[in-house]
Amino acid sequence: MTSDSTASARPTNPADRIDAIDVLRGIALFGVMAINVVMEFRVSIFEQFLGPKTLASSIDRAVETILTQAVELKAFALFSLLFGAGLAIQFDRLAKSEHRTRLLARRLAVLLVFGVIHLCLIWNGDILTEYALAGFIVLPLLFGPRWLIALAALVFLALYLTIQDFPPEGFFPSRTLIWRDVMDANRIYATGGFLDVLAFRLRELPLIASLHAFVFLRTIGLFLLGALAWRSGLVRNTRALFVIAIPAIALGAALLCGGMEPLGTILLALGYGAAILGFASFERGKQLLGWAAPLGRMAFTNYIAQSIIFGWIFYGYGLGLFGRLGITEALAIGIAVYLAQVLFSAWWLRRYRYGPLEWLWRSLMYGVRQPMVVAEV
């Protein structure tokens, strides 16, 4: 049973949400979708580590360049910043609740369960498990002052950058092991039934874990930067956002061109986030980007739905298009799914307060059924 004081702590009312953050989350979801469908559902996630492939289509080459240079890791870094900011927002809004720590720990535990289910049963490119684990590390630091959060962010990001330059021996799988996995993936994902795909997905988990290990410190650092952006008031300071956005994007792009991809990626994500938040704070920006807000409010539901839909499209138990499409064709499918989710999210939130998985997540976090229909009080 949940105590009265716990039950009285309520999730954020839709009217109290910060629309610009929802807009940014919805746009970031497009970047995540584009990379997932092109590089992780269309072909094996590990194919990129075997060296560049010669693409016959000039359009495919152009699209691949845009995705790898402007979107790839930047979209995931942006999502990490948003998750950290969201965790800090909830932490601060629950300040008057004596059960704040318990509620937020339960929220992360529920996310971890969702993540493991997604990882094992739906798609092993899952980021929810990593986010939940990183959240448990970040949560205690939110009790500290801003200078401590800033220092911790710098330490974790510095450690991440060090590992990228000097990875421990044996930290990443051998090329032979990756090549063998890609060959098996080309056969099983393309033609296998659901149980065949499930068994292979579980077999790939140790390899997947090595990818997460490479970026785990960055995820924690970006969570803390997102929390710091909220705590410092930067999220709502339009002038400061644009002051940050322009040099961050310029410097990030320069670093990428200079071969310093890890640091350049972080700076570009910061620049993208600041620019979109700043623009979405203006009335004109709200009009132009408002379509993304419902998508962002339902990002959890839409993220899982994309995995289910793309799994059916590309794997053998569905249409079996794995390895058979070019980059542009796969991206076109992803864009069609994304646009359908834009329309569905707007339709759903006119009737309901939360997305289906967002509602379940909140109900499990608070231990009581949350009101779902818009008319419910």
C-alpha positions in Angstrom: 0.0 0.0 0.0 1.1 3.5 -0.7 0.9 6.1 2.1 -1.2 9.2 1.7 1.8 11.4 1.6 3.3 9.4 -1.2 0.1 9.3 -3.1 -0.3 13.0 -2.8 3.0 13.6 -4.7 1.7 14.1 -8.2 3.4 14.0 -11.6 3.8 17.1 -13.6 0.5 18.5 -14.8 0.5 18.9 -18.6 -0.2 22.6 -18.1 3.0 23.0 -16.1 5.3 21.4 -18.7 7.9 23.5 -20.5 6.9 23.3 -24.1 10.3 24.2 -25.5 11.8 21.1 -23.8 9.1 18.9 -25.3 9.8 20.4 -28.7 13.5 19.7 -28.4 12.8 16.1 -27.2 10.5 15.5 -30.2 13.1 16.8 -32.7 15.9 14.8 -31.0 13.8 11.7 -31.4 13.9 12.3 -35.2 17.7 12.1 -35.0 17.7 9.0 -32.9 15.1 7.4 -35.3 17.2 8.2 -38.4 20.4 6.7 -37.0 18.6 3.6 -35.6 16.7 2.8 -38.8 19.7 3.4 -41.1 22.6 2.0 -39.0 21.0 -0.5 -36.6 17.8 -2.0 -38.1 18.7 -1.9 -41.8 22.1 -3.6 -41.2 24.0 -4.9 -38.2 24.9 -2.3 -35.6 28.5 -3.7 -35.8 28.9 -3.3 -39.6 30.2 0.2 -39.2 33.2 -1.1 -37.3 34.4 -3.2 -40.2 35.4 -0.1 -42.2 33.5 2.1 -44.7 31.6 0.4 -47.5 31.4 1.8 -51.0 27.9 2.9 -51.7 26.7 2.7 -55.3 24.2 5.5 -55.0 25.4 9.1 -54.8 22.2 9.9 -52.9 23.0 7.2 -50.3 26.6 8.6 -50.0 25.2 12.1 -49.4 22.6 11.0 -46.9 25.2 8.9 -45.0 27.6 11.8 -44.8 24.9 14.1 -43.4 23.8 11.5 -40.8 27.3 10.6 -39.6 28.6 14.1 -39.5 25.6 16.1 -38.3 23.3 13.7 -36.6 24.7 10.3 -35.4 26.1 10.6 -31.9 24.8 14.1 -31.5 21.2 13.0 -31.3 21.9 10.5 -28.6 24.0 13.1 -26.7 21.1 15.5 -26.9 18.8 12.9 -25.5 21.1 12.4 -22.6 21.2 16.1 -21.9 17.4 16.1 -21.9 17.1 13.1 -19.6 19.4 14.8 -17.1 17.4 18.0 -17.2 14.2 16.1 -16.8 15.5 14.2 -13.8 16.6 17.5 -12.2 13.2 19.1 -12.9 11.4 16.3 -11.2 13.9 16.3 -8.3 13.3 20.0 -7.7 9.5 19.8 -8.1 9.4 17.1 -5.5 11.4 19.1 -3.0 8.5 19.3 -0.6 7.9 15.6 -0.6 9.5 13.6 2.2 9.4 10.6 -0.3 11.4 12.4 -3.1 14.3 10.0 -3.1 12.1 6.9 -2.9 9.9 8.1 -5.7 12.8 9.0 -8.1 14.6 5.8 -7.3 11.4 3.9 -8.0 11.1 5.8 -11.3 14.6 4.8 -12.3 13.9 1.2 -11.2 10.8 1.0 -13.3 12.7 2.4 -16.3 15.4 -0.2 -15.8 12.7 -3.0 -16.0 11.3 -1.4 -19.1 14.8 -1.2 -20.5 15.7 -4.8 -19.8 12.4 -6.0 -21.4 13.1 -3.8 -24.5 16.7 -4.9 -24.7 15.9 -8.6 -24.5 12.5 -9.0 -26.1 12.2 -6.2 -28.7 15.6 -4.7 -29.7 19.1 -4.8 -28.3 19.9 -1.3 -29.4 18.1 -0.1 -26.2 19.3 3.0 -24.4 16.8 2.9 -21.5 18.8 0.4 -19.5 21.9 2.5 -19.7 19.9 5.6 -18.8 18.4 4.0 -15.8 21.8 2.8 -14.5 23.4 6.3 -15.1 20.4 7.9 -13.4 21.1 6.0 -10.2 24.6 7.4 -10.2 23.4 11.0 -10.9 20.5 11.1 -8.5 22.6 11.5 -5.3 24.6 14.3 -6.9 21.4 16.3 -7.3 21.3 16.9 -3.6 24.5 18.9 -4.0 25.1 22.5 -5.0 25.5 23.6 -8.6 29.3 23.8 -8.3 29.4 20.1 -7.3 27.2 19.1 -10.3 29.4 21.1 -12.6 32.6 19.6 -11.2 31.2 16.1 -11.5 30.1 16.7 -15.1 33.6 17.8 -16.0 35.2 14.8 -14.3 33.0 12.3 -16.0 33.3 13.9 -19.4 37.1 14.2 -19.0 37.3 10.5 -18.1 35.1 9.7 -21.1 37.4 11.6 -23.5 40.5 9.9 -21.9 39.1 6.5 -22.6 38.3 7.4 -26.2 42.0 8.3 -26.7 43.5 5.5 -24.6 41.0 2.6 -24.4 42.0 -0.2 -22.0 43.3 -3.3 -23.8 40.6 -5.8 -24.6 37.9 -3.1 -23.8 36.4 -3.6 -27.3 35.8 -6.8 -29.2 38.2 -8.0 -31.8 37.6 -7.4 -35.5 37.3 -11.2 -36.0 34.5 -11.4 -33.4 32.7 -8.5 -34.9 33.0 -9.9 -38.4 31.6 -13.2 -37.3 28.7 -11.5 -35.6 27.9 -9.4 -38.7 27.8 -12.5 -40.8 25.4 -14.3 -38.4 23.3 -11.1 -38.2 23.0 -10.9 -42.0 21.5 -14.5 -42.0 19.5 -14.6 -38.8 17.9 -11.1 -38.7 17.0 -11.3 -42.4 15.4 -14.8 -42.4 15.0 -16.0 -38.9 11.7 -16.4 -37.1 10.9 -14.5 -33.9 12.5 -17.2 -31.6 15.6 -17.3 -33.8 16.0 -13.5 -33.7 15.4 -13.5 -30.0 18.1 -16.1 -29.3 20.6 -14.2 -31.5 19.7 -10.9 -29.9 20.5 -12.4 -26.5 23.7 -13.8 -27.8 24.8 -10.3 -29.0 24.3 -8.8 -25.5 28.0 -9.0 -24.5 29.0 -7.1 -27.7 26.2 -4.6 -27.1 27.4 -4.1 -23.5 30.9 -3.1 -24.8 29.3 -0.3 -26.9 27.5 1.0 -23.9 30.7 0.8 -21.8 32.4 3.2 -24.2 29.8 5.9 -23.8 28.6 5.3 -20.2 30.8 8.0 -18.7 29.6 10.4 -21.3 26.0 9.6 -20.6 26.6 10.4 -16.9 28.4 13.6 -17.7 25.7 14.8 -20.1 23.0 14.0 -17.5 24.8 16.3 -15.1 25.2 19.0 -17.7 21.5 18.8 -18.4 20.8 19.0 -14.7 23.1 22.0 -14.4 21.4 23.7 -17.4 18.1 23.5 -15.5 19.5 24.4 -12.0 21.3 27.5 -13.4 18.2 28.8 -15.2 19.8 28.4 -18.6 16.9 26.4 -20.0 14.6 29.5 -19.8 17.2 32.2 -20.5 16.7 32.8 -24.3 19.5 35.3 -24.6 22.0 33.0 -22.9 20.9 30.1 -25.0 21.8 31.8 -28.3 25.1 33.1 -26.8 26.0 29.5 -26.2 24.5 28.0 -29.3 26.5 29.8 -32.0 30.0 29.2 -30.7 29.2 25.7 -29.5 28.0 24.7 -33.0 31.0 26.4 -34.7 33.6 25.0 -32.4 32.0 21.5 -32.4 32.0 21.5 -36.2 35.6 22.6 -36.3 36.6 19.9 -33.9 34.8 17.2 -35.9 36.6 18.4 -39.1 39.9 18.3 -37.1 39.3 14.7 -36.1 38.4 15.4 -32.5 35.0 13.7 -32.8 34.1 12.9 -29.1 34.5 16.5 -27.9 33.0 17.9 -31.1 30.0 15.7 -30.7 29.4 17.0 -27.1 29.7 20.6 -28.2 27.4 20.1 -31.2 24.8 18.5 -29.0 25.0 21.5 -26.6 24.8 23.9 -29.5 21.8 22.1 -31.2 20.0 22.0 -27.9 20.6 25.6 -27.0 19.6 26.8 -30.5 16.3 24.8 -30.6 15.4 25.7 -27.0 16.0 29.4 -27.7 14.1 29.4 -31.0 11.2 27.5 -29.5 10.9 30.1 -26.8 9.7 32.7 -29.3 6.1 32.9 -30.5 7.2 32.4 -34.1 9.3 29.4 -33.0 6.4 27.9 -31.2 4.3 28.2 -34.3 6.9 26.6 -36.5 8.1 23.8 -34.1 5.0 23.3 -32.0 4.2 20.1 -34.0 7.1 18.4 -32.2 5.9 19.0 -28.6 3.2 16.2 -28.5 5.8 13.9 -30.0 8.2 14.9 -27.2 5.7 14.5 -24.5 5.2 10.9 -25.7 8.9 10.2 -26.5 9.0 7.0 -24.4 5.9 5.5 -26.1 7.1 6.6 -29.6 10.7 5.3 -29.0 9.4 1.8 -28.0 6.8 1.9 -30.9 9.6 2.6 -33.4 11.5 -0.5 -32.2 8.5 -2.7 -32.6 7.6 -1.3 -36.0 11.1 -1.4 -37.4 11.7 -4.9 -36.0 8.6 -6.1 -38.0 9.8 -4.3 -41.1 13.4 -5.4 -41.2 13.5 -8.8 -39.4 12.6 -12.2 -40.7 9.5 -12.6 -38.6 8.0 -9.6 -40.5 8.8 -8.2 -43.9 12.5 -9.4 -43.8 14.0 -6.3 -45.4 17.2 -6.5 -43.3 20.2 -5.9 -45.5 18.1 -5.4 -48.6 17.5 -1.6 -48.6 19.8 1.3 -49.3 20.3 4.1 -46.8 17.9 6.5 -48.5 15.1 3.9 -48.8 15.4 2.9 -45.1 15.4 6.6 -44.0 12.3 7.2 -46.1 10.6 4.4 -44.2 11.7 5.9 -40.9 10.5 9.4 -41.9 7.1 7.9 -42.8 6.9 6.2 -39.4 8.0 9.4 -37.7 5.4 11.6 -39.5 2.7 9.0 -38.5 3.8 9.3 -34.9 3.6 13.2 -35.1 0.0 12.9 -36.1 -0.9 10.1 -33.7 0.8 11.9 -30.7 -1.2 15.1 -31.4 -4.4 13.1 -31.7 -3.8 11.1 -28.6 -2.9 14.0 -26.3 -6.1 15.8 -27.3 -7.8 13.0 -25.5 -5.4 11.7 -22.9 -3.0 13.4 -20.4 -0.1 11.1 -21.1 1.2 8.6 -23.7 0.3 5.0 -22.8 3.8 4.1 -21.6 4.3 7.5 -19.9 1.0 6.8 -18.0 2.2 3.3 -16.9 5.6 4.6 -15.9 4.1 7.4 -13.7 1.5 5.1 -12.2 4.2 2.6 -11.2 6.4 5.3 -9.9 3.7 6.9 -7.7 2.1 3.6 -6.7 -1.3 4.8 -7.6 -3.2 4.9 -10.9 -2.7 8.3 -12.5 -5.6 10.1 -14.2 -5.4 9.4 -17.9 -8.4 11.0 -19.7 -8.1 14.8 -20.2 -11.4 15.3 -18.4 -10.3 13.4 -15.3 -9.3 15.5 -12.3 
